[in-house]
Amino acid sequence: MREVETMTGMVIKVSPVGEMDKRLVILTRERGKITAFARGARRPGSPFMAVSRPFAFGQFSLYEGRDSYTLRSAEITNYFEALSLDVEGTCYGSYFLELADYYARENMDGTGFLKLLYQSIRALLKPALKNELVQRIFELKAMVLNGEYTETPPCPVSDSASYAWEYVIASPAEHLYNFTLTDPVLEEFVRCVEINKKRYVDREFHSLDILHTMTGWKVLK
């Protein structure tokens, strides 16, 4: 009988398979990014119907196969249901999941990125924080975790923007979202993160395109 492994993680991608199944990509603390199949998850009344959706965070019990896992059960502690009530927030969150899928790797310690993803989605639910600030903090810290960043801002900025940059680099995920920026300083911070992204990220993100269309946001030159 196959041994069951239990992992802490978040569902970052879902796709249908066959008539009744779902293919899940889960960012886990123990194994990084894994692929798991939820058998019968599309069948009405299936216990996997609720757990096999993006943003579901909790404990996943899985059987390991040769190239993927099979979901046995799950205990979800946070569905982030409040995010589904905010269309713009959902778009930001979907982008975070897509960026996590881009950066995460299989069979690697996923603790740092999982913490970042969890805290960043929580931050989207805080009215006092601008979503764009949350996005830029998430992007910069994701690049830091991947070792692709500059220790100081890549262009001349104010002391406030420089301090924000250094704070994000040095702070753990739990303390990242403890500050706000004025609009002029946020604009500087945004510009610096965009420069860094152009240097190190070689992919376009579908959810980000949708977000840009929705908000009318334009990439700074």
N, C-alpha and C positions, 0 to 999 in steps of 0.2 A: 504494500500500500504506500502511495506516495506521501512524503512528508509535507506538512503544511507550514508555510512561512508566513509570519505576520510582519507587515511593514507599515510605517507611518508615512502618509503621503497625500498628494492632492491630484485629482484628475485634471490633466491639462489639455487633453484632446480626446474626442469621441467620434467614431465613425461606424456606420452600419456594416454588418457582415452577414451575408446570406439572408435568410428570411426573418430570423428571430434574434440573432446575436448582435453584440456590439464589440468593437475593438477599442480598448482604452489605452491611452498613454498616461502613465502615472509618474509623477516626480516623487521619488521616495527618499527618505532620509538614509536608508540602509544601502540601497543599490543604485541610486541616481535615477535615471529615466528608464522605465521598463514598459513593456507592452503586455497587456493582459486581456484575455477574452472573457466577456461576461455572457455565458451561454443562456439563451432565452430571455435576455434583458429587454427585448422589444415585445415580448409576449404580455398581454394585459394581465395585471396581477402579479407579475414577476417581482420577487424581492430585490432583484437587481435593477429594476426600472429607475428607482430614485437615486441609487448610489452611483449609477453609471452616467453621470452628467458632469459637465465642466464645473470647476470650483469646489466639488465635493472633497472635503478634507477629513481624514480620520485614519482608522486602522483597517488595513486590507489583509485578509487571510487568503493566501494563494498557493496553488500547486505549481511547482516549477517544471516547465517542459524544456525541450531542447533549445528553442529560440524565443519562447514567450512563456507567459504564465496563464493559468486559468483561475478566475476568481471563484473562491469558495464561499466567502461571506465578507461583510464589511460592517464596521461600526463607525458611522459618520458623526463627527462632533460639530461640524460647521458646514452648512450648505451655502452660506452667504446669500440667503434668500432676499435680504434687504437690497442687495445689489440689483436684483432682477426688476425692482421697481423703479430704477433709475437707468434710462436708456443710455445716456452718455456715460454713466459710471460703468455700465456693462461693457460698453465699447472699450473703455480704458482697461478694464479687467481682462477682456478677451485679448487685447494686445499684450498684456503682461504674460498671459498663458502662452501666447505665440512666441514671445521672446524667450520664455523659459524653455520651450521646446527647442528653440534654436541653440541655446547655450548648454543645456543639460546633456550629459553623456551617460551611457550605460556602464554599470559595474563600477561606479565611482561614488564616493561619499557625497550625498546630496544635501547634507545638513544645512550648509550655508545658503544655498539657493532656495531651499524649501522655506527656511525662516524668512528670507527676503520676500519671497512671493506671498507668504501668508500675511506678513506685516504690511505689505504694500496694498494688498486687497482690503485689509482692515482700514487702512488710511483713506481709501476712496470713500469710506462711509462716514468720515469725519467732516461735518459741514464747515469747520473752521479752516480746513486745508483746501487749497485750490487743486483741482485734479491735474492741472498741467505741472504744478510743482511736484506732486506725487509721481507723475510720470517721469520727470527728469531725475528725481532722486533715484527712482527704481532703475532707470537706464544706466546712470553713472555707477551705481553700486553693482549692478550686474556686470558691467565691464571691469570693475575692480576685482570682483570675484574670479573673473576669467583672466586676470592679469593683463588687461589691455586698457591702460589709462595713463594719463600724465599726472604727476604728483601735484603740480600746480596748474591753474587754469591755462589752456592753450592759447589765450589771447589776453591783452591787457584789460583788466576789470577793476572795479572798485574793491576796497578792503572788505566790504560786506559780502560781495559775491565770492571773493577769494576765500574768506572764512567758511562760507557755506560749502564750497568745493572740498576744502580740507576736512570739514566736519563729516561730510558724507563718506569720504574715503576712510576715515579713522573709526567711525562709530559702528557698533554692532546693529543688527537689523532692528532690535527692540527699541533702539533710541534714535532711529533715523528721522522719524516724523514728529520731532519735538520743536520745530521752528517754522516760521513763515517768512516770506520775503516781500518787500514792497514791489510794486509793478516794475520800476526801473531796474532793480536788482535782479528780479526774476528774469527779465529780458536778457540781462547779461549772462545769467546762469544757463538759460536756455541756449544761448548762442554757443557757449563753451561746450555743453553736452552734445550739441549738433556737430560741432567740429570733431569731437572725439568719436562720435558714431560714424562719421564719414571716413575716418581713418581706419576703424577697426571692424565695422559691421558691414558685411558684403551681401546683404539680402534686403529685399523689400517685404513689407508685412501687410497682408491683406486687411487685417483689422485696423491698422494704422491709417490706411487709405480711406476706409469708411469713416474713421474718426475725423480725419481732416475734412472730408466732405461735409460731415455733420456740423462741425464747429466753425468751418470757414478758416481754419488755421492754415497758415502758410509757412513753409520752411524758411528760416532766416538765411539770407545769403552772407 
